[in-house]
Amino acid sequence: MVSRNLPLRSKVKNGSVLSCLKGSRPDLQFLVSGGATSVGMFAIQLARRAGYKVIATASPSSFDLVKSFGAHQVVSYRDQDAALVEIKKITNGGVSAGLDCVGGQKNTTFAVNTFGPKGGKLSSTLMGSKSKRKDVELSPLMVFTVFGKASLHTAAKLIPGVHIYTHHWPISSNAREQEMV
């Protein structure tokens, strides 16, 4: 259960990470690609709490920060080939679940390639990328924006098969009267 006191961003990301963990066994490894992002740091905590060994990618200057949020290992994303080799070594063959907080075809391909031979589920905050591996399920996340409906619908046109459902929540109880929304 998510506390009512958590910000909306945390509630959204909590559900996203939990969807990655659903059906997975806690004795396996979890990748957080983009571990130093706000979403990544939240995901690290949730995956760790679920009992996963958490491997995150980040820049070397962020290693201590990412470890302070619970990552067991942090790997530099700057050289993806070297990072892939290191992650496969750390995990004895690959991860079983993950969250891609960076997105884009290059990063999604990297994240998919970190999975072990049994595959698994990879959720992403920025979908539209494809995977050549049929054993790695790609799952989009729900993302809220402060930029309004128009930008959401523009983004949806760039990603085939994405349907946008919008809802506006007032900033305060009298926001509509103040024309703030």
GUROLUM-522718 format. One record per residue: residue number from 1; x, y, z of N, C-alpha, C, O, CB in turn. Coordinates in steps of 0.02 Angstrom, whole numbers. Glycine has a CB too. Layout:
<sites>
   titi     n.c1     n.c2     n.c3    ca.c1    ca.c2    ca.c3     c.c1     c.c2     c.c3     o.c1     o.c2     o.c3    cb.c1    cb.c2    cb.c3
    NUM        X        Y        Z        X        Y        Z        X        Y        Z        X        Y        Z        X        Y        Z
...
</sites>
This chain:
<sites>
   titi     n.c1     n.c2     n.c3    ca.c1    ca.c2    ca.c3     c.c1     c.c2     c.c3     o.c1     o.c2     o.c3    cb.c1    cb.c2    cb.c3
      1       42      -59        0        0        0        0       44       62        0       94       65       36      -48        0       61
      2       26      111      -39       64      172      -45       34      224        1      -27      234        3       65      198     -118
      3       76      258       38       54      310       84       21      367       46       42      384      -10      112      337      126
      4      -30      397       75      -62      455       44      -16      515       45      -27      564        9     -128      471       79
      5       36      512       86       81      569       91      136      569       39      172      619       32      112      569      159
      6      143      515        1      194      514      -52      172      558     -110      112      562     -124      207      442      -76
      7      218      590     -142      200      630     -201      173      585     -257      188      525     -259      259      671     -226
      8      134      615     -301      105      577     -357      158      541     -397      148      484     -416       66      624     -403
      9      215      573     -409      269      542     -447      289      475     -414      299      426     -449      330      589     -451
     10      293      475     -348      312      414     -313      259      360     -321      277      301     -329      324      428     -239
     11      196      378     -319      143      329     -327      146      298     -397      139      237     -404       74      361     -315
     12      157      339     -447      161      313     -515      220      266     -523      213      211     -549      167      371     -566
     13      278      287     -499      337      246     -508      333      184     -465      358      131     -485      399      286     -490
     14      303      188     -406      294      130     -363      256       76     -402      278       18     -404      255      148     -298
     15      201       94     -433      163       46     -472      203       18     -530      196      -41     -547      100       77     -498
     16      244       60     -561      284       39     -618      335      -14     -598      342      -65     -631      319       98     -648
     17      370       -1     -545      420      -49     -522      387     -112     -499      411     -167     -513      463      -19     -466
     18      331     -107     -463      298     -167     -439      273     -209     -498      269     -270     -492      240     -148     -394
     19      256     -177     -554      235     -217     -611      293     -257     -639      283     -312     -666      205     -172     -666
     20      354     -232     -633      414     -269     -655      426     -328     -609      447     -382     -631      476     -223     -656
     21      413     -319     -545      428     -369     -495      376     -424     -492      390     -479     -469      436     -338     -427
     22      316     -409     -516      261     -457     -512      280     -522     -547      301     -523     -605      198     -427     -544
     23      272     -576     -511      286     -642     -539      359     -661     -539      376     -716     -560      260     -644     -608
     24      403     -617     -517      474     -632     -515      492     -660     -447      457     -649     -397      516     -570     -531
     25      548     -696     -444      571     -724     -381      623     -678     -350      666     -651     -386      600     -795     -392
     26      620     -669     -285      666     -622     -253      739     -645     -250      781     -607     -226      643     -608     -184
     27      755     -705     -273      825     -727     -273      860     -707     -338      917     -728     -349      829     -802     -263
     28      828     -669     -380      857     -649     -445      877     -575     -444      864     -539     -396      807     -661     -501
     29      910     -554     -498      936     -486     -502      891     -439     -541      855     -460     -586     1004     -487     -534
     30      893     -376     -520      851     -324     -549      895     -268     -574      936     -241     -537      800     -298     -497
     31      887     -249     -638      925     -194     -668      886     -129     -662      826     -127     -676      940     -209     -742
     32      920      -76     -642      891       -9     -645      938       31     -691      991       53     -670      884       25     -574
     33      917       40     -753      956       78     -801      939      151     -792      882      172     -804      942       55     -875
     34      988      190     -770      975      260     -752      963      265     -677      917      298     -654      914      288     -790
     35     1006      232     -639      997      228     -566     1003      295     -530      978      300     -474     1047      182     -538
     36     1034      345     -559     1041      410     -526      983      457     -542      982      513     -517     1106      442     -547
     37      935      435     -582      876      477     -595      829      472     -535      836      427     -494      839      454     -661
     38      783      518     -530      735      516     -473      695      452     -475      683      422     -423      688      577     -475
     39      674      431     -534      636      369     -541      681      310     -523      660      264     -489      608      362     -612
     40      743      312     -547      790      258     -533      803      248     -459      804      192     -435      854      271     -569
     41      813      303     -423      827      297     -352      768      268     -314      776      230     -266      846      365     -323
     42      708      286     -335      648      258     -304      642      184     -320      625      144     -277      585      297     -327
     43      656      166     -383      652       96     -404      702       53     -367      686       -4     -349      664       91     -480
     44      762       79     -356      813       41     -320      788       22     -251      796      -34     -229      879       82     -315
     45      757       70     -217      733       57     -150      678        4     -150      677      -41     -107      706      121     -119
     46      632        8     -197      577      -40     -200      602     -110     -218      581     -160     -188      525      -18     -251
     47      647     -114     -267      673     -180     -287      713     -211     -230      708     -271     -217      716     -174     -350
     48      752     -170     -197      792     -195     -140      746     -220      -85      757     -273      -56      838     -139     -112
     49      694     -182      -71      646     -202      -19      611     -267      -37      592     -306        6      594     -147       -7
     50      601     -278     -102      570     -341     -125      618     -400     -122      598     -457     -134      544     -332     -197
     51      680     -386     -105      729     -439      -96      774     -452     -155      813     -501     -154      693     -500      -81
     52      772     -410     -205      814     -419     -264      885     -397     -251      897     -353     -209      785     -381     -323
     53      932     -426     -287      999     -398     -293      994     -345     -347      977     -361     -404     1055     -454     -309
     54     1007     -283     -330      996     -227     -376     1062     -205     -407     1110     -189     -373      964     -167     -339
     55     1063     -205     -474     1119     -181     -513     1094     -119     -550     1043     -122     -585     1147     -236     -562
     56     1129      -64     -543     1108       -1     -574     1163       25     -620     1222       11     -611     1090       51     -521
     57     1142       64     -670     1190      100     -711     1186      174     -692     1133      200     -677     1175       90     -788
     58     1244      206     -695     1248      278     -679     1317      302     -701     1359      262     -721     1236      292     -603
     59     1327      367     -698     1394      393     -711     1437      381     -649     1411      379     -593     1392      470     -730
     60     1502      373     -658     1545      360     -601     1539      412     -545     1547      395     -486     1617      357     -623
     61     1525      474     -562     1518      526     -510     1456      515     -467     1450      545     -413     1514      594     -543
     62     1410      472     -489     1348      459     -451     1348      391     -415     1299      373     -383     1289      463     -497
     63     1402      354     -420     1404      286     -391     1386      287     -316     1345      247     -294     1474      256     -400
     64     1417      332     -277     1404      333     -205     1331      350     -191     1301      321     -146     1449      383     -171
     65     1303      397     -228     1233      415     -219     1188      355     -232     1144      340     -192     1214      474     -266
     66     1199      321     -288     1157      265     -307     1163      208     -256     1114      176     -239     1175      239     -378
     67     1224      196     -232     1233      145     -180     1198      164     -115     1174      121      -79     1308      133     -167
     68     1197      229     -100     1164      252      -38     1089      239      -40     1056      237       12     1178      326      -27
     69     1060      231     -100      989      216     -107      977      141     -108      919      119     -112      961      248     -170
     70     1030      101     -105     1021       29      -98     1047      -16     -153     1040      -77     -148      952       15      -89
     71     1076       12     -205     1102      -31     -259     1160      -72     -232     1204      -47     -197     1125       12     -320
     72     1160     -137     -248     1215     -180     -228     1277     -166     -269     1333     -166     -243     1194     -254     -234
     73     1267     -155     -333     1322     -141     -380     1300      -84     -426     1241      -79     -444     1342     -205     -421
     74     1348      -42     -444     1335       11     -492     1387        6     -547     1447       -1     -534     1336       82     -458
     75     1364       11     -609     1407        4     -668     1401       67     -710     1346       95     -718     1388      -59     -709
     76     1457       90     -736     1456      149     -779     1421      133     -845     1434       82     -876     1528      174     -792
     77     1377      178     -865     1341      169     -928     1380      196     -988     1361      184    -1046     1273      204     -925
     78     1434      230     -976     1469      266    -1030     1495      220    -1086     1494      239    -1144     1527      305    -1002
     79     1519      161    -1068     1540      111    -1117     1492       52    -1111     1502        8    -1068     1616       89    -1107
     80     1441       50    -1153     1389       -1    -1145     1415      -71    -1156     1390     -118    -1124     1333       13    -1194
     81     1464      -81    -1199     1492     -148    -1209     1525     -173    -1145     1514     -229    -1124     1542     -148    -1268
     82     1566     -130    -1115     1600     -148    -1052     1549     -157     -996     1556     -201     -954     1652      -95    -1033
     83     1498     -114     -995     1446     -120     -943     1408     -186     -949     1394     -218     -899     1396      -61     -949
     84     1393     -206    -1010     1358     -269    -1021     1399     -328     -995     1373     -372     -961     1342     -278    -1095
     85     1463     -329    -1012     1508     -382     -988     1509     -383     -912     1505     -437     -882     1579     -373    -1017
     86     1515     -325     -881     1519     -320     -808     1454     -343     -776     1455     -379     -726     1535     -249     -787
     87     1397     -323     -803     1332     -344     -775     1322     -419     -781     1298     -451     -734     1274     -307     -810
     88     1340     -447     -838     1335     -520     -847     1379     -557     -797     1360     -609     -771     1354     -540     -920
     89     1438     -529     -782     1483     -560     -734     1454     -554     -663     1453     -603     -626     1553     -526     -737
     90     1431     -495     -644     1403     -483     -578     1344     -529     -565     1335     -554     -509     1382     -410     -570
     91     1302     -540     -616     1240     -577     -607     1246     -650     -626     1196     -687     -624     1186     -545     -649
     92     1305     -673     -643     1315     -742     -665     1269     -760     -724     1239     -813     -725     1301     -791     -607
     93     1265     -715     -772     1228     -730     -833     1174     -681     -853     1153     -682     -910     1197     -795     -826
     94     1152     -638     -808     1103     -588     -827     1049     -577     -776     1039     -617     -730     1072     -607     -891
     95     1014     -521     -784      959     -503     -739      895     -539     -760      891     -568     -814      948     -427     -738
     96      844     -536     -716      780     -567     -732      723     -516     -737      669     -532     -762      763     -618     -679
     97      736     -455     -715      686     -402     -718      722     -335     -718      780     -331     -698      634     -406     -659
     98      688     -283     -741      721     -218     -740      676     -161     -758      619     -169     -781      778     -219     -787
     99      704     -101     -745      669      -39     -761      718        6     -798      773       21     -773      642       -4     -697
    100      699       27     -858      739       72     -899      713      143     -888      659      160     -910      737       53     -975
    101      753      184     -853      732      252     -838      760      302     -889      749      362     -883      755      272     -768
    102      795      277     -940      827      320     -989      789      318    -1055      772      371    -1082      900      298    -1001
    103      774      259    -1081      736      252    -1143      778      263    -1205      838      275    -1202      679      299    -1142
    104      744      259    -1262      778      264    -1326      800      195    -1348      814      152    -1307      838      312    -1322
    105      804      185    -1414      819      118    -1441      887       92    -1417      892       34    -1398      818      120    -1517
    106      938      134    -1416     1005      111    -1396     1005       87    -1323     1032       34    -1308     1056      168    -1404
    107      974      126    -1279      974      106    -1208      928       47    -1196      944        4    -1154      953      165    -1165
    108      871       44    -1230      827      -13    -1222      861      -77    -1245      855     -129    -1212      761       -2    -1260
    109      896      -74    -1301      933     -132    -1326      985     -154    -1274      993     -214    -1261      967     -116    -1393
    110     1020     -106    -1246     1069     -121    -1193     1035     -156    -1135     1057     -208    -1112     1105      -57    -1169
    111      980     -127    -1110      945     -155    -1052      919     -226    -1067      926     -271    -1025      886     -110    -1032
    112      891     -236    -1126      867     -303    -1146      925     -353    -1147      918     -410    -1125      833     -301    -1216
    113      983     -331    -1171     1041     -376    -1175     1069     -395    -1107     1108     -443    -1103     1094     -343    -1217
    114     1051     -359    -1054     1075     -377     -988     1037     -436     -958     1057     -463     -906     1070     -317     -941
    115      982     -456     -990      942     -511     -964      976     -578     -975     1012     -588    -1024      872     -511     -997
    116      963     -623     -929      991     -691     -934      954     -732     -986      909     -707    -1020      987     -725     -867
    117      973     -796     -993      944     -839    -1045      869     -853    -1037      837     -873    -1085      981     -903    -1047
    118      842     -843     -978      771     -856     -966      728     -794     -980      667     -797     -976      759     -879     -895
    119      761     -738     -996      723     -677    -1010      693     -646     -948      720     -653     -893      668     -691    -1060
    120      637     -612     -956      604     -579     -901      563     -520     -925      541     -518     -982      654     -556     -849
    121      553     -472     -880      512     -414     -896      552     -350     -885      583     -340     -833      448     -413     -853
    122      550     -306     -935      582     -241     -932      529     -188     -942      495     -185     -993      639     -234     -986
    123      521     -146     -892      476      -88     -898      518      -28     -916      577      -24     -899      435      -76     -832
    124      487       20     -950      523       79     -972      480      141     -965      420      141     -978      546       71    -1044
    125      513      195     -944      478      259     -939      470      293    -1006      434      343    -1012      515      305     -891
    126      504      267    -1057      501      297    -1124      500      241    -1175      552      217    -1198      562      345    -1136
    127      440      219    -1193      433      162    -1239      433      185    -1311      436      245    -1326      370      123    -1223
    128      429      137    -1354      430      149    -1426      486      110    -1457      489      101    -1518      438      224    -1440
    129      530       85    -1415      586       44    -1438      563      -28    -1446      513      -48    -1417      645       48    -1390
    130      600      -64    -1485      584     -135    -1498      639     -179    -1470      696     -157    -1459      576     -147    -1574
    131      621     -242    -1458      669     -291    -1434      671     -349    -1483      619     -372    -1506      651     -316    -1363
    132      731     -373    -1498      737     -432    -1541      728     -496    -1501      719     -550    -1530      805     -432    -1576
    133      729     -491    -1435      720     -549    -1392      647     -559    -1375      616     -515    -1346      762     -543    -1329
    134      620     -616    -1392      550     -631    -1378      540     -650    -1305      484     -648    -1280      525     -687    -1423
    135      595     -668    -1270      589     -689    -1201      595     -631    -1151      592     -642    -1091      642     -741    -1185
    136      604     -570    -1177      605     -510    -1134      544     -469    -1152      539     -441    -1206      672     -469    -1143
    137      497     -466    -1105      435     -429    -1115      448     -355    -1100      470     -337    -1046      378     -456    -1070
    138      433     -312    -1149      439     -240    -1139      372     -213    -1117      320     -230    -1146      463     -204    -1204
    139      373     -171    -1066      311     -145    -1038      317      -70    -1028      363      -46     -995      296     -180     -971
    140      270      -31    -1057      272       41    -1047      245       60     -979      208       22     -948      231       77    -1102
    141      264      119     -955      240      145     -892      194      203     -903      195      237     -954      299      165     -847
    142      152      215     -852      109      273     -853      150      332     -829      182      328     -776       45      262     -809
    143      150      386     -866      189      445     -848      143      505     -848      104      515     -895      249      455     -896
    144      147      546     -797      109      607     -793      152      665     -816      213      663     -811       82      620     -722
    145      120      716     -842      157      774     -866      125      838     -841       65      841     -827      159      774     -943
    146      166      889     -835      140      955     -817      130      997     -880      109     1055     -876      187      991     -768
    147      145      968     -938      142     1006    -1000       74     1003    -1035       64     1035    -1086      195      982    -1047
    148       27      964    -1008      -40      965    -1034      -54      913    -1088      -10      877    -1111      -55     1031    -1061
    149     -119      911    -1108     -143      862    -1155     -109      865    -1223      -93      813    -1252     -217      870    -1164
    150      -97      925    -1248      -69      932    -1315       -2      896    -1321       11      862    -1371      -62     1006    -1333
    151       42      905    -1272      107      873    -1276      102      797    -1270      140      761    -1301      153      900    -1222
    152       54      774    -1231       43      701    -1225       21      672    -1291       47      620    -1313       -9      685    -1171
    153      -26      705    -1324      -51      679    -1388        3      683    -1442        6      640    -1486     -113      717    -1409
    154       45      734    -1440      100      739    -1487      149      681    -1476      171      650    -1524      137      807    -1480
    155      165      667    -1413      210      612    -1396      179      546    -1419      215      502    -1444      224      610    -1321
    156      114      537    -1411       81      475    -1430       86      462    -1505       89      404    -1526        8      476    -1409
    157       86      514    -1545       91      505    -1617      160      477    -1637      166      446    -1690       79      572    -1653
    158      209      488    -1595      277      464    -1610      285      390    -1592      332      358    -1615      328      505    -1573
    159      240      364    -1552      246      295    -1528      185      255    -1551      131      263    -1522      252      292    -1450
    160      192      214    -1602      135      176    -1628      105      131    -1575      141       99    -1536      156      135    -1689
    161       40      128    -1574        6       83    -1528       -6      111    -1459      -34       77    -1416       44       21    -1522
    162       15      173    -1446        5      203    -1380      -59      243    -1381      -72      283    -1426       66      248    -1360
    163      -99      233    -1330     -161      270    -1322     -154      313    -1261     -132      290    -1208     -223      222    -1317
    164     -173      375    -1266     -166      422    -1211     -234      435    -1180     -283      451    -1214     -134      488    -1235
    165     -237      428    -1115     -297      444    -1076     -276      499    -1028     -229      490     -990     -326      381    -1039
    166     -311      554    -1030     -291      610     -988     -343      625     -935     -402      612     -943     -279      672    -1031
    167     -319      652     -881     -362      676     -827     -325      733     -793     -265      729     -782     -379      618     -776
    168     -360      786     -778     -329      843     -745     -349      843     -672     -408      837     -655     -349      909     -779
    169     -299      850     -629     -312      858     -557     -296      930     -540     -242      954     -556     -270      808     -514
    170     -342      965     -507     -329     1034     -489     -269     1040     -442     -256      995     -402     -391     1066     -457
    171     -232     1094     -447     -176     1106     -403     -201     1117     -332     -169     1094     -284     -134     1167     -427
    172     -256     1152     -324     -287     1161     -259     -363     1157     -269     -387     1154     -325     -266     1230     -227
    173     -399     1157     -214     -472     1149     -218     -505     1206     -257     -558     1196     -287     -502     1144     -149
    174     -476     1265     -257     -505     1321     -293     -464     1341     -354     -469     1398     -376     -513     1380     -247
    175     -425     1296     -380     -380     1311     -436     -419     1331     -499     -398     1376     -535     -335     1251     -452
    176     -475     1298     -512     -513     1314     -572     -539     1387     -569     -538     1422     -619     -572     1265     -580
    177     -561     1408     -510     -585     1477     -503     -528     1526     -514     -538     1582     -539     -617     1488     -434
    178     -467     1506     -495     -410     1550     -502     -377     1544     -571     -327     1576     -585     -358     1535     -447
    179     -406     1501     -613     -380     1488     -680     -307     1466     -679     -266     1487     -720     -388     1549     -724
    180     -291     1424     -630     -223     1398     -624     -213     1334     -663     -156     1314     -676     -206     1387     -551
    181     -268     1301     -681     -262     1236     -714     -272     1244     -788     -269     1195     -825     -312     1185     -686
</sites>
